Amino acid sequence: MMKELTPRQLVPGLTGYYRHGEQMTLGLIEIKAGISLAAHQHVHEQISYMIAGELRMMIGDEEVILKPGAVQLIPSNTVHSAIALTDCQLIDVFNPVREDYR
């Protein structure tokens, strides 16, 4: 999948490779160890599937550690943040389409 898609650096050390449909966006995400994603929210419902590594997330008031095989739902408009405890690779699905990631 990555060979077909242009990488998009969201923050230094966090790269996404995205494919957009009419109703959703699929992304393969690579995050370097130690990189953090500041607290934010969006209208998109998000489901994350952890492929490799460990990612600490705050989703609302709940802290979760994602490890390989973990699936996490982030409801629409929920504040969330993350820090990569190791190098990570995960799949994110967003609905509706992430027009800002085109």
C-alpha positions in Angstrom: 0.0 0.0 0.0 2.7 2.5 0.9 4.4 2.3 -2.5 1.2 3.5 -4.2 0.6 6.4 -1.9 2.4 9.7 -1.3 3.5 10.1 2.3 2.0 13.0 4.3 4.1 14.2 7.3 1.5 15.2 10.0 4.2 16.2 12.5 7.9 15.5 12.3 8.3 11.7 13.0 4.7 10.9 12.2 3.9 9.9 8.6 0.6 8.9 7.1 -0.2 7.1 3.9 -3.9 7.7 3.0 -6.5 6.3 0.6 -9.9 8.1 0.4 -13.3 6.7 -0.5 -16.6 8.5 -0.8 -17.5 8.0 2.9 -14.2 7.1 4.7 -10.4 7.5 4.8 -8.0 4.7 5.4 -4.5 5.5 6.6 -1.3 3.5 7.4 0.5 5.5 10.1 4.2 5.3 11.1 5.3 7.0 14.3 8.8 7.2 15.6 9.5 6.4 19.3 9.1 9.5 21.5 6.8 11.4 19.1 3.7 12.9 20.6 0.5 14.0 19.1 -1.0 17.0 21.0 -4.6 16.8 22.3 -7.1 17.4 19.6 -10.5 16.5 18.4 -12.3 16.2 15.1 -15.8 15.4 13.8 -14.6 12.1 12.3 -15.2 8.8 14.1 -11.9 7.0 14.2 -11.0 3.4 14.6 -7.3 2.5 15.1 -5.7 -0.9 14.7 -2.2 -1.4 16.1 0.1 -3.3 13.9 3.5 -2.9 15.7 4.9 -1.0 18.7 3.3 0.5 21.8 1.3 3.7 21.8 0.0 5.5 24.9 -3.2 7.4 24.2 -5.5 9.6 26.2 -9.0 9.4 24.9 -11.2 11.7 26.9 -10.3 10.9 30.5 -9.1 7.4 29.8 -5.5 6.3 29.3 -5.0 3.3 27.1 -1.8 1.5 25.9 -2.2 0.1 22.4 -0.1 -2.9 21.5 -0.1 -5.1 18.4 -3.6 -6.4 17.7 -5.4 -3.8 19.7 -8.4 -2.0 18.2 -9.5 1.4 19.6 -12.6 3.4 18.8 -12.3 7.2 19.2 -15.8 8.7 19.0 -16.6 11.8 17.0 -15.5 15.1 18.8 -13.7 13.3 21.6 -10.4 14.9 22.7 -7.5 12.5 22.3 -3.7 12.6 22.3 -0.9 10.1 21.9 2.8 9.4 22.5 4.7 6.6 20.9 6.5 4.5 23.5 8.3 2.6 20.7 8.4 2.9 16.9 4.8 2.3 15.9 2.8 1.3 12.9 -1.0 1.4 12.8 -4.0 1.6 10.6 -6.5 4.4 11.1 -10.0 4.5 9.6 -12.0 7.8 9.6 -15.6 8.5 8.8 -16.5 10.8 7.1 -13.6 11.4 4.7 -10.6 13.4 6.1 -10.6 16.1 3.5 -7.7 17.8 5.4 -5.5 14.7 4.6 -6.0 14.8 0.8 
